[in-house]
């Protein structure tokens, strides 16, 4: 059984996501499955390896949130968990707005 290591619970959140991995110069277009203040889960058949550094761009209802992240865990044919590593202060309000909407259910 997996042990929960997240700093904050993730909430179901479905949006388009683009991941750019600089070392491999590779891009993945996929969908998020959930979101938190510290990261997200990306549903994809071909995830990046754990430890990969990525640039994350999530698009939801015509708004874009861009940040840097690291692949915390990866499971082939399923997806990967991304931990946000450097959220720009100008990007934080977008993330906070999305999270307040999922909390307001």
N, C-alpha and C positions, 0 to 999 in steps of 0.2 A: 504494500500500500504506500502511495506517495505521501510524504510529509509536507504540510503546507508551510511555505517559507515567505509568503507575501507579506509586505508591510501593511497593506490595506486590501480589503476584498475587491475583487474585480466584478464588474457588472456587465450583463449581456449588452453588447453594443455592436451593431452590424454596420460596417462602412467599408468603402474601398480603401485599400492601403497600397502604397508603393514603397518597397524597400530597396535601397541601393547599398551594396556591399563594396567598399572601396578597394580592399585588397584583391578580391577576385574580379572587380569591375563588372559585377553582375547585378541585374535588376529583377525583382519579382513583383508582379501585380497580383494582389490577392484580396481577401476580405478579413476584417477583424471579427473575432467571435466575442471578445469581451474587452473591457477597458477599465483602468484605474488611474489614480494620480501618478503612479510610478511605472506603469507599463501597460501592455496589451497582449492579447493572444492573436496570432495570425493563422488562419486556416489555409494550408497550402500542401500540395502533394510533395513538393521538393523544397523543404526548408533549408536554410543556411545551417552550417555546423554550429554547435554551441560555442560561445566565445566570440563569434563574429561581430565586428562593429558595423553598424548600419545607420543610414539616414532614413528616417521614417516620415512618410507624408500620408496622413489620414485625411480623406475627403468625405465629408458628411453634410448633406443638405447645402451644397455649394460653398461650404467653408472648408479651409485647409488648415491642418495643424501639422507643423514640421518640427522634428526634434532629432537628436542623436540618441542611439540606443545600442544595446548589446544583446545578443541572443543568449538568454539565460538557460533555456533548454530547447531541445530539438527532437522531434520524433518523425522519421520518414513516413510519408504517405498520410500524415495527420496535420502537422503544423509545428509552430514554435512560439515560445513565450519570449517577449521582448521586454527588457528592463530599460526604461528611459534613463539616460545618463546625463544629459545636459539640456534642460528645457529653457529656451530663451524667454526672458520676462515678457516679451511682446506676444509670445505664443500661449503663455499660461492661461490668459482669460478665455481662450477658445476651449481649452481642455476643461477648465472649471465650469464653463457654461454647459458643455455636453454632460459632464458628471452631475451637475445640479439637475438636469432634465431627467437622467435615469434615476436619481435619488428621489425625485418628486412624484414617482409613480403611486 
